[in-house]
Amino acid sequence: QVRLQESGPGLVKPSQTLSLTCTVSGASITTERTWWNWLRQSPGKELEWIGEIKYSGETSISPSLQSRTSISRDTSKNQFALQLTSVTPEDTAVYYCVRYGWLYLADYWGQGTQVTVSS
């Protein structure tokens, strides 16, 4: 069974950096034709795609967040991570890590973690 689990601080101060880690079990993040994504949903808004790291290590980031976002991985721990710099209250959301598998369809989701940006 593939499982994804987000972890990181639930409260971040404005202008600081939001850092989240997704720990994956039951599958390898280097398995071919898998893409490991970060998405978020702010109150009253639609689900927003943040970016992804491909099985090969290549990353792709949403243009609207590209200047503040990096996605990395640690293959020895089977984890991938999100960093979002210079956060504002607008970045308050539930953040999800998601696997996209065969045919680039989202097939496994983490439970989500609430991150609040507030002083």
Summary of the structure (lengths in Angstrom):
residues: 119
radius of gyration: 13.5
end to end distance: 39.1
largest distance: 41.9
contacts: 361
relative contact order: 0.32
helix: 8%
strand: 51%
